[in-house]
Amino acid sequence: MPITRRPVPALTVAAMAAAALLAGVYPGAAAPATPDSVAAQSPAPGATYVYRVPGGVARAEQLQRLGFDILEDRAGDDLFVLGGSETAGELRAAGFAPRVDQTLPAVSWTPPARSGQAPSLDASVAEETYYGGYRTVNAQYAHLDQVARAHADLATVVDYGDSWRKTRGSGGYDLKAVCVTKRNAGDCALNPNAPKPRLFVMGQLHAREITTGDMAYRWIDHLVQNYGTDAQVTALLDSTEVWVVPIANPDGVDIVQRGGGRPYLQRKNGNNSNGPSCGTTGGSSQVGIDLNRNTDSGYGVGSSTQPCSETYRGPAANSEPETKALQSLWRSLYRDRRGTGTAAPAPADTTGMVISMHSYSNLVLFPWGFNSAVRSGNDASLRAMGRQMASLAGGWRYGQPGEVLYNAGGATDDWVYDDLGVASFVWEIGGSSGSCSGFTPAYSCQAGTFWPKIKSMLTYAGTKTARPYGT
């Protein structure tokens, strides 16, 4: 499948430009040194660069191991790295030949009023938003509670664990999901032998991918507001449990939403125990552990051992409370239907599907992510569904991660299929160019650009949940 690169505009990834330092710590007044590869450009205070790395695909694992922040984008054999002015020299020292693809200036952003879980989440609390309309963690959780109160026959909120900060008594959040279905006896119970198949949808595992939380919010409203009037929604909720985790990494999102005048695009969770000094020296330095490199499925592939790296996999597989809580939730929702070994298939009557929404690059991905040379036992079915999802999105690319991006292990979609045999997908929402691309598109992009595609894709996923591997 041919892969083409579209230039990344400064505006759409603009908030990413402020990801130089942890919230409250910023560069001094002096402008960053101009990278050698773009000596003609005038450096700007607070600027961040997207570097094009020729031939990076062949050495993607080395780039990640060295701690570079590789964007989920690819042009032929070239990859793209986010960093400060010093990153060009670091890439050259590692044997690469980077050139600047885009300069991303700093932007302004007013933070929300509260950080941490609000003491009251009822309807009397004004909804918190940031960056033009994106909901804070408090607002997302208030929404879950409000939906459950207003639609008690359809929605049930489940607390499935605690974030890292909460386990340490340093603020933090509950981990929350909502189960939406036409309630009958036995529905929404934490029992893998449930009477209905289950579609699971997750957003903001990577905190800076803010489109995904908004898509989860809209999906919940679409279901509860249209049951009984929309034939597709009614059929889905009569026959299927739909589980939604709008924010899988609330500590990380809390950092994102509190970024102040220069938003911090936090990818990882809030665990600072392995690198407490991360985030104070600029560049790609960042506290936390990448929750999409932390599982024991392919652990260690395409990730870093450096605590300040964007892809730091953690001190051990499954080390993080957010990872463990998700795994416990999935095991309580799905039966284990797959044998051992990468080629072992789950049987044709396996039920369930898990969708993890990420951004960006307009991709549909499926296992195995740790090695594209290895096909899963259900590859034909996963590939066929991936092709249909990509078509509904208007022509996205689809495939195993190594086929369209680069190999990476420790991801949640690999774990779900590996451990349980459940059909599992990652959607990378948003393009590399245009007014609605990048990690931080204008909020106005959500309703008109992304939601129509994601609604169609999720509706399709619902139709396949009862028998994804069947004919």
N, C-alpha and C positions, 0 to 999 in steps of 0.2 A: 504494500500500500504506500503510495508516495506521500511524503510528509513535507510540507512547506512551512517556512517561517514567515510570520507576519510581525512587523515591528511593534514593540511594546510602547504605547504612548505614555508620556510622563503623567498625564492627568489621571489615568485610570489606575495606575499603581502608585499614585502620589503619596498616599498615606504610608506606603511601604518605605518611602524615602526617609521617614522619620524613625525607622527601626534601627538607628545607629546605637542607641543606648537605652538602658532601663529607665523607666519613667522617673523623671526628676533629675536625671544626669545627662547633660547635653554637651556638645562640643563648645569650645571657647569661641571667642570672636574671630579668630583667624580662620580663613577659608582653608579647606582641605587642599593638600597638594594636588596639582593636576596630574592624572595618570600619564605615564610616558606615552601610552598608545594614543592619547588624545591631547597632545601638547597644545594644539590650536584652540581647544576649548577653554573658556574662562571658568575656573572652579567657583562653586557657589557654597556659601555657608550652609551646613546641614545637608548637603546633597549626598545622594547615594547613587550608585551606578549599577546598571545591568551590563555585565560583561558577556560577550559571545566567546565561547571557548571552542575553537575548531578541533574536531576530532574527539570531543569530550565523551561521546557515547562509549568508545572503546575503553576509556579510563574512568568511567563514572564511579565505580566503586572506590577508586583511589581518591577522587575528588571528595566523596562523602566521608571517607575515612580520615582525610585531612581536615575535615570540618567546614568545608565551603558550603554556602547556602545555595544549593542547586534548585532552580525554579522548575516547576512541572511543565516544561516546555522543551521543544526539540525541533531542530531544523536539519534534516538529513543526519549527518554525523556530529553536528554541533549541539552543545548544551549551553545553558545560560546561567550565570552565577550572579547573585545579588551581593553587593558589598560596598565598602567605602573606598576612598581614594587609595588606601594602602593595599586593597585587595589585589590590584593589578600586579604589584610587585610580588605579593605572596604567590600568586598563580604562576608568574614567570619563574620564581625560585623553585617551584615544584615541577618545572619542565613544560609548562603550557605557554601558549602564545595568545593571550586574551586581547580583545579589542572592545572598546566601549560600544554597546548597542544602543544605550539610552542613558540619559542623565535625568535623575528623578529629584526635583527640588523638594524642600521641606514645605509642609502645609500647616494650616492652623486648624485646631479642633477643640471645641469646648467640652470638657469632661462632664459626665453625669454627676449628680449631687451626692450619690451614696456609693460606697464600695463595700462589698460584703453582703451577706444575706439580710434583706430588710426584715425588721421585727414584725412588720405587718405586710401581708401580701393580698389584702382584700381589695375590693373594687374602689374603696375610698382613696386609695393611694394612687396619685397620678402616675400614669405610665411613664417610665424612664426610657428615653431614647438617646442615641448619640449619632453623630455623623449623618444627620439629615433624616433619621427615622429608624435606624437599626435598634432593636430592643436590647437593653441590658439583661444581665442574668436575672436580676430581680423581676424585670418586666416579663421575661419568658416564663418564669416560675409562677408569677401572678396569673398569667394567661392560662397555664395548666389548671390552676385551682378554680379559676372562673369558669372554664369550659366544663370541668367536672361538676360544679354546682348547677350550671345552667342546663346541662345535658346528662343528668344522673343516669338515664337509661342507656347512655352510650359510652361515657368516658369515666375512667378510673385512673387516678394518679398513684404511682408507685415510687416510693423512695428505695432505691436499690443500692445505696452506699454513700460514702463520703469522699470528698475531694482530698488531695494531699494536705492542703493547708488545714482543713477541718480535722483530719486525723492527728494533726500536731497541735491543735488548740490555738492556731494563729489565724483565726478568721475562717475563710473558706466557705464551702457550700455543701448542701446535700446533693446527691446525684439523683435526678428525677426523670421518670418516664411517664408516658400516658398510654393506656390501652384504650383503643376506640373500637367498639363493636356493638351490635344490637345485643344487649345483655341477656343472656340465658344462664341457667344454672351451670356452674363450672367454668364460665368464661372469665378471662383475665386472671386466673389463678396461676401462681408460680409452680406449674406442674407440666412437665414435658409431654404428658399424655392428654393434652387438651382436646376437646371435641372439635375445635376448628383449627385450620392451618393459620400460620402467623407470618405476617409481613412486618419486618422491622426496619425502620428508617431512622438514620442518625445524622446529626449535624454538628459542626464545630468541634470535631476531635482535634483538628488544628485550629487554634483559637482565631488566628488572623483571617480565616476564610469565612468572612462574615455573611456572605450570600447564603451559605448553607443553613445557618440558623433561621434566616428569614424564610427560606423555602419550607423548613419544617413547621414554622408558625402558620404559614398559609395552608399547608397540607392538612393540619389539624382543623383549622376553621372550615376548609372545603368539605371535610367529612361530616363534621357535626352540624353544619349549617344547611347541608344539602340532603341529609338522610330523609327519605320519604318523598322527596320531590325530584331528585335526580336518579334515574334508573340505574346508572352504573354505580353510583355511591351506595344506593340502597342495596343492590345485589352484593356489593363488596362487604358491607358491614353486616349483612344477614348471614354471610357464609364464612367470614374471615375476621380474625383479630388483627388489628393494625396497631403496632407498637411504635411510638415515636419518642426518641431522645433528642430534643431540640439543641441541647448544649451538652456535649459529652466531656468537655474540658472547661468547667466553669472558672477555675482559678486562672487559667490562661486568658479566658475572655474578660475576666475582671481586670487584668493588666491591660488588655487591648482598650477597653472602654474608659480606663482611667488615664489614658496617654497624655492628656493635657494638650498644650499647643502644638506639640510634636508627637503624634500618636506612636505608640510602640506596638509594632506588629508582631505580637508574641505568637509563636507557633506551638510551643511546648507547654507542659503543665507548670505548676508553681513550685516544684520541688527544688530548693536551693541547697540541699544538704550535700550534694556531690560537687558543686561548683559555686560556693557562696559569693565569690568575687566576680562571677560572670555578669555581664551587662554593665560594667563600669569602665570598660576600656575602648568602647566603640566598635565599629565594624559589625561583624556578625555575632559577636559575643552575646550570649543569652542564657539566663537561668532556665532550669527545667529539663525535662526528659521528653523526647518525642514519643508520644503515645502510639504513633503508627509505625514505630520501629521496636516496640518493647515486648511484643508477644514472643512465645517460644517457637513459632512457626517460621522457619528460615532466619531465626535470630542471628544477627551479626552481619548479614549480607547487606551491602549498600547503606551502611550506617557508620557512625563515628563512636570512638571511645573517649573523645574529648568532651568533658562536661559542658563547655561553653558552645559547642557546635549546635547548629540548628537540627541536626539529625542524631544527636546523642541518644544512644539506645538504652542508657541506664546501666547500673552496676550488674544487673542480672536480668534474665528473661522474666517477664511477668512481675517486675518489681514494684510497679506503681499501683496504688489503691484504685485509681480509675480503671486501669487495665484489669485488675482482679475482679472489680465489681461488674464490669461488662461481661467478663467471661462467666462469672457466676450467674448473671442474669440470663445469658444465652443458654447455659446448660439447664436452667430451670424452665426455659421456654421450648427447647428443641431436644428431641431424642438423638442419640448418637447412632447414625446409620452407616458410617463409613469405616472400612477396615484400615489397616496400617499400610504405609507405603504411598509414595506419590502417585502411583498409577491406579490405586484401588478406587473403584467407582462407588458412589452411593447408589442404592437401588432406585429403580424407576418410580417407585411409589413414595419416595422421600418427599416430605412436605416442607414448606417454609422458604423464605427468602430474606436476605439481609442486604440493605442498601446503605452504604456509607457515603455521604455527600461531602465532596471536597471542592476546592477551586485552585487553579483554573486550568484551562487548555482544551475544553470541549472534547472530553474523552469518556469512554466507557471501558472499565478495566475489570478483569476477573482473574482468578488464580490460574497458574502459580505466578506470584510476583517475584519470588526470590530467584527464579531461573526460567527464562523464556524458552530454553531448550527442552524443558520438561513439561509435558502436557498432563493435565489432570485426567482422572478416569471419566469425568463428565464433561470433557472439553467441548465435544460437539454440541451439547445442549447449551452450555454456558456461552459458547461462541454465537450460536444462533440467537439466543436471547439478547446478547450484547449487540449483535447486528441490528436487531429490531429496535432496541432502545436508542441506538445511535441514529437510526433512520427517523424515529419519532422526534428526536431533537433537531432534525434538520440537516443531518449529514455529518455528525461527529465521527471521529475516528474511534475504533474499538480494537481490543486485543489484550493479550497479557502485557503487564507493564513494560517488560523488556522489549516487546515488539514495537511499542510506540513511544516509550520514554527511556527507562533504564531499569535494571533489576534492583529490587529492594525487598529485604526480608523483614520479619517482625511485624507485618501489617495485620490489621484486624480482619480484613477480608480473607487473607490466607488462613488465619487461625480458625475462623468460623467454618470454612470448608474442610480444613485439615482435621479439626477436632470432632466436628459433628456431621460433616457431609452436606450441610445446608448450602444451597445456591447463594453465592455471595458476590456482590459487585461494588465497585467504587465508581462514582460519577465525578468527573472534574468539570465543574460548571463555570462557564465563562471563557471568552476567547483571549487571545494575546494582543488583539488590536481592536480599535474602535472605541466608542464612547462608553461602552459597558463591559470593558475587559479588566483583567487583573484582579488582585485581591480585594480592592476597595472601590468597586464601582459606585457611582452616585446611587442613592437610594431609589431614585425614580426608575432605575433600570429593573428593579425587582418585579414590579407588576407587569410591565409591558414586554420585557425582553426574556427574562428567565422563567417566570411562573408558567406561562402557557406551555413551554417545553417540558418543564419538570412535572406539571400536572399530568400531561399525556403519558410521560414515562412511568410515573408512579401508578397511574391507573392501569397501564399495561402490566406492570409488575404484579399488581393485585390479581389480575386474571391468571397469572402463571404460578401463584403461590401454592395452590393446592397440589400441583403436580409439575414442578419445573422441569423434571427430567423425563416426563412422559412424552408420548408421541403427540 
